[in-house]
Each structure stands twice: as C-alpha cells, then as structure tokens.
Amino acid sequence: MNILAVEPFYNGSHRAFLKGLQENSRHNIIPIKLDYRRWKWRMHGDSVKLAEMSAEINEEIDLLLVSSMANLPAFLALTNPRFAHTPKVMMMHENQLTQPMPEGEERDITYCYVNYISMLSADKLIFTTKFHLNDLLEELPKFLENFPDDKHYKTVDQIREKSLVMYPGLDLSVFDKQPDTRKNNNRPVIVWNQRWQFDRNPAMFFKVLNRLNDIDLEFDLILAGDSQHKKPEEFEKAWKRFGDQITHFGYVENVENYSKLLHSGDIVVSTATHEFFCVAIMEAIYCGCHPLVPNSLHYPELIPDSLHKPLLHAPVIYETEDDLFHALKDLLTGKTQPLPKASLQNINKHLDWSRMIDRYDSLFDQLKKTKSLAAF
C-alpha cells in the first residue's frame, strides 16, 4: 500500500513518529514535509505548497496520513479530485483548542477552527493518549459556543465516533547500545530532557531544586532537551546558581551522545502543566532514570498503578510541588530507592516500534478495505 504522509511541521515528536513509521511499516510511506519554522503559517497557509509537492508524487496513493498541523480541507480542495475517495487518517499529535498559551497571549480560534474542520474531514483520528482525547472532547462544546448561529454540537459525537487512542511508536532499541554508567556518579544526577518552554514549567522545576540546594543536598544536573526556541529565563538563572553541578547544558543532536547522558542519569523529572505524550520522558525511563511525573496529565495511564507509589521504592507519580520536593529529597538522601531498570523498562518497552507497528499497519489495511467496500 502507498501511504502519502502530509507533515507541515517536521520536527520533534512529529518527525520522530514519521521517521519511525517509514523505517518500520510494511507499507510504502511517501512523505511530503516542511520544516517547523513559522508554525502558524505552516498550519494556515502552506496547503498550497503541500499540494504542489503532492503533484510530484506519481505513485497511486491508497491512504492519506496527515498530521494535526495540516489544513486538511484546504489540501483536499487544492488536490481535488485526486484524493476525493482516498481514506484519510489524521494523527493528533496535539490540538490547538487546549494547547497552552504563553502568558499574555490570547488563543486565536482561527487555528482551533482549522483543527476542527480538519478533524471533521478525516475518516479516522488517532490520539496519542486517552488524556489527549478526553481533553479535546471536553473542550469542543466550549469552542462551539463561539459560533453565532447553529452550534453544531452533534459534531462532537461525530468526532468522538471516529477517534481512537493509539500510542506513538518509540525507537527504544537505539538506546540498547549504551551501557549504564550511573554507578560511577559521585552525586545523584537529576535529568531535564524536555523542551525548554513555558508549558514544561521550568519555573517549578528549578524552584524545587533551589529548595533542595538551600538545605545543602548534593546533586548534579543534566539539562538537555530542545533548547532551540526562545529560552525561559530560568535556565540562565540555573546556570549561574548550579554551574559547577551542571554536567550538560543544551540540546543534543547526536543520538549516541543523548543515550549516554540518559544512561548516566538517576532521576528524570517532569513538571509540565500540559502535554499529550512526552517521548523524552519515556526515553529516559527506558534508559533507567527513575521518573517523578505529575498525576494531572497522561502519565497515570502510561505507568502501571502498582508503580505509582510502590511500597519498597520511591514514588513515581506526585500531586503537588511539595510532593515533588519530598520525593526528590528522599531519593537524594537515600531514604527511598529508585526502581530497578528492569521495572522501569517494563513501563514502556511495549511501545517500541517493533511491537507497535502491526497495530498501525493493520489499521491502515482496515481503512483501505472499508473504503473500498463502501465504493461498491
């Protein structure tokens, strides 16, 4: 089967997903992609460029796979009638209705509407977590209140019926090449490996570290993750305060070097206020970093209940800033012990592409078959 993958925002989790799909699927994944700069223009206006790129694809396309940054109705109109009867799947990496907004910036519902009509135009919607799907479905009726006339509430049910949850595949096998080196650490190593942006709440992360430092607890820091955007000021302040404790500072392009960092970390922390699926945290867990993650997001569905607050080891899920402080304090002082690597890998090894790809390929096969039968 030839699958045309339309990706206007080829970066981060979008890039990782599409790359993993290309490398593992039994189908022929044909990508047309644009870089991640100027995301609003990518979402709002680049259907023209994507339509031109699709015209250069000579293969007969059996299925369209578009990302949630695509304006699907515009793309279909500009390529009409080529994909009129082609099954269409939208991968919901995120949505603009509930995506957090920077302080002082108002949500532009133009992009919410692009998401909305794109979801209605797709035959199937794949959400990365149950949390993400429920988050969107709860917000949709509020968004429809903006409509001046008919609110179209019935479309909420239409979107619900065509939605399913399927976790993204992860390329975990690349981390198997590096040995653990954390036993060589002179002090416990705390890892930050997420994006350096406001929605990951670095202010809370460093506030907790400051409290630990104030009571003379010793630790080192790995501050990795995507730092190519505008950096929150907390990272520069952290460099001044913890400079001699920071063993790495900034983005790591090379996978081997990134893997070495994760295999040297003891604890990975998320203080995110909102996210739909954090690949970086899952990678750190697989490499043996004990996670401390918030209960308010998608982590409770990804991590088995028995590990949320295990009796013989440190907790994984926390509720408040104080909870995080005490959990880190207990780990740093040895009052509690991190989970063994084998237990940590059991959390997410089923998400490796080698185990997930059959689910994706089977879904694509089913959609093509259903569409073909409907044509008769």
Rosetta blueprint (number, residue, H / E / L):
1 M L
2 N E
3 I E
4 L E
5 A E
6 V E
7 E E
8 P L
9 F L
10 Y L
11 N L
12 G H
13 S H
14 H H
15 R H
16 A H
17 F H
18 L H
19 K H
20 G H
21 L H
22 Q H
23 E H
24 N H
25 S L
26 R L
27 H L
28 N E
29 I E
30 I E
31 P E
32 I E
33 K E
34 L L
35 D L
36 Y L
37 R L
38 R L
39 W H
40 K H
41 W H
42 R H
43 M H
44 H H
45 G L
46 D L
47 S H
48 V H
49 K H
50 L H
51 A H
52 E H
53 M H
54 S H
55 A H
56 E L
57 I L
58 N L
59 E L
60 E L
61 I L
62 D L
63 L E
64 L E
65 L E
66 V E
67 S E
68 S L
69 M L
70 A L
71 N L
72 L H
73 P H
74 A H
75 F H
76 L H
77 A H
78 L H
79 T H
80 N L
81 P L
82 R L
83 F L
84 A L
85 H L
86 T L
87 P L
88 K E
89 V E
90 M E
91 M E
92 M E
93 H L
94 E L
95 N L
96 Q L
97 L L
98 T L
99 Q L
100 P L
101 M L
102 P L
103 E L
104 G L
105 E L
106 E L
107 R L
108 D L
109 I H
110 T H
111 Y H
112 C H
113 Y H
114 V H
115 N H
116 Y H
117 I H
118 S H
119 M H
120 L H
121 S H
122 A L
123 D L
124 K E
125 L E
126 I E
127 F E
128 T L
129 T L
130 K H
131 F H
132 H H
133 L H
134 N H
135 D H
136 L H
137 L H
138 E H
139 E H
140 L H
141 P H
142 K H
143 F H
144 L H
145 E L
146 N L
147 F L
148 P L
149 D L
150 D L
151 K L
152 H L
153 Y L
154 K H
155 T H
156 V H
157 D H
158 Q H
159 I H
160 R H
161 E H
162 K L
163 S E
164 L E
165 V E
166 M L
167 Y L
168 P L
169 G L
170 L E
171 D L
172 L L
173 S H
174 V H
175 F H
176 D H
177 K H
178 Q L
179 P L
180 D L
181 T L
182 R H
183 K H
184 N H
185 N L
186 N L
187 R L
188 P L
189 V E
190 I E
191 V E
192 W E
193 N L
194 Q L
195 R L
196 W L
197 Q L
198 F H
199 D H
200 R H
201 N L
202 P H
203 A H
204 M H
205 F H
206 F H
207 K H
208 V H
209 L H
210 N H
211 R H
212 L H
213 N H
214 D H
215 I L
216 D L
217 L L
218 E L
219 F L
220 D E
221 L E
222 I E
223 L E
224 A L
225 G L
226 D L
227 S L
228 Q L
229 H L
230 K L
231 K L
232 P L
233 E H
234 E H
235 F H
236 E H
237 K H
238 A H
239 W H
240 K H
241 R H
242 F H
243 G H
244 D H
245 Q H
246 I E
247 T E
248 H E
249 F E
250 G L
251 Y L
252 V L
253 E L
254 N L
255 V H
256 E H
257 N H
258 Y H
259 S H
260 K H
261 L H
262 L H
263 H H
264 S H
265 G L
266 D L
267 I E
268 V E
269 V E
270 S L
271 T L
272 A L
273 T L
274 H L
275 E L
276 F L
277 F L
278 C L
279 V H
280 A H
281 I H
282 M H
283 E H
284 A H
285 I H
286 Y H
287 C L
288 G L
289 C L
290 H E
291 P E
292 L E
293 V E
294 P E
295 N L
296 S L
297 L L
298 H L
299 Y H
300 P H
301 E H
302 L H
303 I L
304 P L
305 D H
306 S H
307 L H
308 H L
309 K L
310 P L
311 L L
312 L L
313 H L
314 A L
315 P L
316 V L
317 I E
318 Y E
319 E L
320 T L
321 E H
322 D H
323 D H
324 L H
325 F H
326 H H
327 A H
328 L H
329 K H
330 D H
331 L H
332 L H
333 T H
334 G L
335 K L
336 T L
337 Q L
338 P L
339 L L
340 P L
341 K H
342 A H
343 S H
344 L H
345 Q H
346 N H
347 I H
348 N H
349 K H
350 H H
351 L H
352 D E
353 W H
354 S H
355 R H
356 M H
357 I H
358 D H
359 R H
360 Y H
361 D H
362 S H
363 L H
364 F H
365 D H
366 Q H
367 L H
368 K H
369 K H
370 T H
371 K H
372 S H
373 L H
374 A H
375 A L
376 F L
